[in-house]
Amino acid sequence: MTVTQAAFRAAMLDPAAAVPVGIVNPDGKAASKRFDVYRNNVAVGLSDALEAAFPVVRKLVGDEFFRAMAGVYLRQHPPKTPLMMFYGDAMPRFLARFKPTQSFSYLPDIARIELAMRHAYHAADAAPIAAEALTALAPDALMGVRLRIAPATQLVSSNYPIHAIYRANTEPDAPKPVMQPEAVLIARTGFDPTLHLINGAAATCIAALQAGETLGQTIATADDSLDLGAVLGLLLAQGAVTEIY
């Protein structure tokens, strides 16, 4: 009997599932032990990939809890590609619904940071413009331009102190988080992404620029707390502006 891919995959990801009919040893008997070894190796490999992708989430919940949670995740969200560096994109949504983590209400946003860091790392290269190309423009002309933002540039906004929580779990002397909304900009100037704390107005501004709004349009709808000079300075310093158009 031929085993369908769907049946094989379902059994491979569920440790309680029986060996699919048709998976046999050379003697024609069900290859239970061999399939269990293969199934365990797959589960370990996927769990390892999730641990590598979400080290801060793992630290926050603990190793044992994370391993058990990863087992649930991989059954609900099997890989769609053989490239394990992209496995785990559904983790923020999973954490938002996963009942055992509901007391960690900030956890999905920490996962979003770790996903954004990974996407920034693997994003296409893009040569930044020189700061002078922007500062040389007259004020009237400046308001009419659009800025192309580098593909590696990522934003995460939250009702929780996600920047402080991330730092507290990655830096030995980081200050204790204070409960407040925070947003972060993730940029990549070399090979490794860096995390920058920004306010909500700056995050909204950068998102508008990413969406193709002109600087004038961005300012017109901005919050009074927006410091456009500081936002542009940060983007230019991080090599996040690749074109004026």
C-alpha positions in Angstrom: 0.0 0.0 0.0 1.3 3.4 -0.9 1.6 5.9 2.0 0.3 9.4 1.2 2.5 12.4 2.0 -0.3 13.8 4.2 -0.5 10.6 6.2 3.2 10.3 6.5 3.6 13.9 7.7 0.8 13.7 10.2 2.3 10.6 11.8 5.8 11.9 11.7 4.8 15.0 13.7 2.5 13.2 16.2 4.4 11.0 18.7 1.1 9.3 19.7 0.2 8.4 16.1 0.6 4.8 14.8 3.0 4.0 12.1 1.3 4.6 8.7 0.2 1.4 7.0 2.8 0.7 4.3 5.9 1.7 6.3 7.4 -1.8 6.7 10.7 -3.5 7.3 12.3 -5.8 4.6 10.4 -8.7 6.3 7.1 -7.0 5.6 6.3 -6.2 9.2 5.5 -2.6 10.4 8.7 -0.6 10.9 7.7 0.8 14.2 11.1 1.2 15.8 12.7 2.7 12.7 9.9 5.1 12.2 10.0 6.1 15.9 13.7 6.9 15.6 13.1 9.0 12.5 10.1 10.7 14.0 12.1 11.6 17.1 15.0 13.0 15.0 12.6 15.2 13.1 11.0 16.5 16.3 14.4 17.2 17.8 15.6 19.0 14.7 12.5 21.2 14.5 12.7 22.0 18.2 16.4 22.9 17.9 15.5 25.2 15.1 12.9 27.0 17.2 15.3 27.2 20.2 17.8 28.9 17.9 15.2 31.3 16.5 13.7 32.3 19.8 16.4 32.3 22.5 14.8 35.1 24.5 11.4 33.5 24.5 13.1 30.3 25.6 14.9 32.1 28.4 11.7 33.7 29.6 9.7 30.5 29.8 12.5 28.1 30.7 14.1 25.2 28.7 11.7 22.4 29.7 8.6 24.5 29.1 9.9 25.7 25.7 10.7 22.1 24.6 7.2 21.0 25.5 5.7 24.1 23.8 7.8 23.5 20.7 6.3 20.0 20.4 2.8 21.5 20.3 3.9 24.2 17.9 5.5 21.9 15.3 2.4 19.7 15.2 0.2 22.8 14.5 2.7 24.5 12.2 4.8 22.0 10.3 7.5 23.4 8.1 6.5 24.7 4.7 10.1 24.9 3.4 13.3 22.8 4.0 15.1 26.0 5.0 15.0 25.9 8.8 16.3 29.5 9.1 12.7 30.6 8.2 10.9 28.1 10.5 8.8 29.7 13.2 7.1 32.6 11.5 3.8 31.7 13.1 5.2 31.8 16.7 3.8 35.2 17.7 0.3 34.1 16.7 0.8 30.8 18.3 1.9 32.4 21.6 -1.1 34.7 21.6 -3.5 31.7 21.6 -1.5 29.2 23.6 -3.2 29.0 27.0 -0.2 28.1 29.1 1.5 31.4 28.1 -1.4 33.7 28.7 0.2 35.2 31.8 3.2 36.2 29.7 1.1 38.7 27.7 4.2 40.4 26.3 5.6 37.1 25.0 4.2 37.3 21.4 5.8 40.7 21.0 9.2 39.4 22.1 8.8 36.7 19.5 8.0 39.4 17.0 11.3 41.1 17.8 13.2 37.8 17.4 11.5 37.2 14.1 12.2 40.7 12.9 15.9 40.3 13.9 16.0 37.1 11.8 14.3 38.7 8.8 16.6 41.7 9.0 19.6 39.4 9.1 18.5 37.5 5.9 17.1 40.5 4.1 18.6 41.6 0.7 21.6 44.0 0.8 20.9 47.6 -0.2 23.4 50.4 -0.5 22.5 53.4 1.7 22.5 57.0 0.5 24.9 59.6 2.0 23.3 61.8 4.6 24.3 64.9 2.5 21.9 63.8 -0.3 19.0 64.5 2.0 20.4 67.4 4.0 21.3 69.3 0.8 17.6 69.5 -0.2 15.7 72.8 0.3 12.9 72.6 2.9 10.1 72.8 0.3 11.7 70.1 -1.8 12.3 68.0 1.2 8.6 67.8 2.0 7.8 66.4 -1.4 10.3 63.5 -1.4 9.8 59.9 -0.6 12.5 57.7 1.0 13.2 54.1 0.0 13.8 52.2 3.3 16.2 49.3 3.3 14.7 45.8 3.2 16.4 44.9 6.5 14.6 47.7 8.4 12.0 46.3 10.7 9.6 47.8 13.2 7.9 46.3 16.3 5.5 48.2 18.5 4.0 47.0 21.7 1.9 48.0 24.7 4.7 46.4 26.8 8.4 47.4 27.5 9.7 45.0 24.9 13.0 46.8 24.4 13.7 46.7 28.1 12.6 43.1 28.4 14.8 42.1 25.5 17.8 43.9 26.9 17.2 42.4 30.4 17.5 38.9 28.9 20.4 39.6 26.6 22.6 42.1 28.5 24.1 41.3 31.9 23.8 44.9 33.4 20.6 46.0 31.6 18.1 48.1 33.8 15.0 46.5 35.1 12.0 46.9 32.7 9.4 49.6 33.6 5.8 48.8 32.5 5.2 51.1 29.6 4.6 50.9 25.8 7.7 50.7 23.7 8.6 50.4 20.0 11.8 49.3 18.4 13.6 49.9 15.1 15.7 47.0 13.8 18.4 48.0 11.3 21.4 46.3 9.8 24.5 48.3 9.0 26.8 45.3 8.5 26.0 41.6 9.0 24.2 41.7 12.3 20.9 43.6 13.0 20.8 46.1 15.9 17.9 47.1 18.1 17.0 50.7 18.8 14.4 52.1 21.2 12.0 54.6 19.5 8.7 56.2 20.6 5.3 55.5 19.0 5.4 58.6 16.9 8.7 57.6 15.4 7.4 54.1 14.7 4.3 55.5 12.9 6.5 57.9 10.9 8.9 55.2 9.8 6.0 52.9 8.9 4.5 55.7 6.8 7.8 56.1 5.0 8.0 52.4 4.3 4.5 52.6 2.8 5.6 55.3 0.4 4.3 58.5 1.9 6.2 61.7 1.3 7.9 63.4 4.2 5.2 66.1 4.0 2.4 63.6 4.2 4.1 61.9 7.1 4.4 65.2 9.1 0.8 66.3 8.3 -0.6 63.2 10.1 2.1 62.9 12.8 1.7 63.1 16.5 3.0 66.3 18.1 5.7 64.2 19.8 7.4 63.4 16.5 10.9 64.6 16.2 11.5 64.2 12.5 15.1 65.3 12.6 15.9 62.6 15.2 14.0 60.0 13.1 15.8 60.9 9.9 19.1 61.0 11.8 18.6 57.5 13.1 17.6 56.1 9.7 20.6 57.7 8.0 23.0 56.7 10.7 21.8 53.1 10.5 22.1 53.0 6.7 18.3 52.5 6.4 17.6 55.0 3.6 18.6 53.6 0.2 17.0 56.1 -2.2 15.3 59.5 -2.5 12.6 59.6 -5.1 
